[in-house]
Amino acid sequence: MIDLRRVQDLWRRCDVTVRDFPFALFLTVVSLLPGFQGNGTQIGELPTRPYDALAVVVVALECLPLTVRRRWPAACLVLVSLGFALDQLLAYHALAGTALPIALISAGAHLERHRRVTVILLSAAYVPLMVALARLGSNEGPADIALLYLTLVLAWGIGTWLRSTRAAEAERRRHIAEATRAAERTRIARELHDVVTHHVTAMVVQAEAARYLTAAPERLDTALSAVTDTGRRAIADLRHLLDLLNPDHDTDVRTPSAGDVRTLVEQTRQAGQPVEFAEEGDPAESAGSAEFVAYRVVQEALTNALKHAHGSRTVVRVRYGEKEILVEVGTAGSGSRTRSPGGSGRGLAGLRERVGALGGEFSADRQADGGFLVRALIPAGSPS
């Protein structure tokens, strides 16, 4: 059994001249059939001439150049126009005359250079053709001559419209591709910010604390081990992130979710931040992207707490509802500011974009007691 889809794929891979040749050959053969001879375009009242060997040459000159109508549109148009002129002057009146508007449409659509010159030369060539036919006794009136010229202009105009439509579509696709690349760069930057900043901040805080433990070797060893563990987690998370960014990654690769918040809280405690954690309800089975965003909200908020309010009491509350997830992370006071890497400003902005993309609500405000509260209401049930 023939696989039609495979045949279509093979046909599309062929050169454009190969795909255009069958039509050119078909029009040539049909024009030479006895039943179609003399039934083509006729300018004036010149008596139709019987077909002979020269007629075969004229018909071939009109039709076969259509094979290259998209590869070399200018050459095709010149040859077809020459064949059409000979067809009318010799009064064969072949059906092959329909090749001229086809060649004009193709040239209008595919000709890249010297378009204006081409139009001027063709228009100039039209005048002596009409004069020569008039001397042969065609008796064509001015109105008919003008109508035929306008018909040819219309064919060129159709090709030009196709060209502009194709260009507009290409421009639209280019804008979409640029927007997609920009969105992908933003997504990658956001993911790297969320993963790297959290772990590096924790390592800096732990290393700062270790500086004051030189007189207590046991505690110093524990602090340095915590730094090592955090570095290993950073490497593991980076590898995990690279797997997710790889377009060929395994679809079974798991992304962080709200269920991993407890682990995140414990890691932050190990970095020296006193964190209280309260969780209400159970995550919905179809929470989708909402769980991932909830995790990122807690991660960024805890990172900021480590950087700007180290040692302050921090409270994390996560409440799972049927249609939404509520996340609140607050610090009780300003605490001590560590010498952690400076913020880029994209953390909270990225969270606002994440939550907003799911139709949720996000706020990050300083409180009256000097603390800071991050709050996100994330609709659940969004596709992952």
Disulfide bonds with the S-S distance in Angstrom:
none
